[in-house]
Amino acid sequence: MDSLTQVITLIGNGGWVAIGIFLGFFIQRLDRRMERLEAKIEAMREEYVLREEHYRDISGWKGEINRLDLKIDRLTELILGRLRK
């Protein structure tokens, strides 16, 4: 409550300039902070990968892994078949 009366006294004594400077400084700080947050949000948007793109990339790898797995199984069967003879 005491600080409120000091502010009112300051305004009454012509302290509008001080309050204006304080508000200007405060607004400038908020503006800088918002710019930093906007930059962070933009960076997050650039790094974001759509779910469809992610699944499309993974499905290609899964197909290649399945083909390699089949080739390894065939090679193992071929080796075991020759060893049994």
Helices and strands as residue ranges (DSSP letters): H 2-12, H 16-47, H 51-84
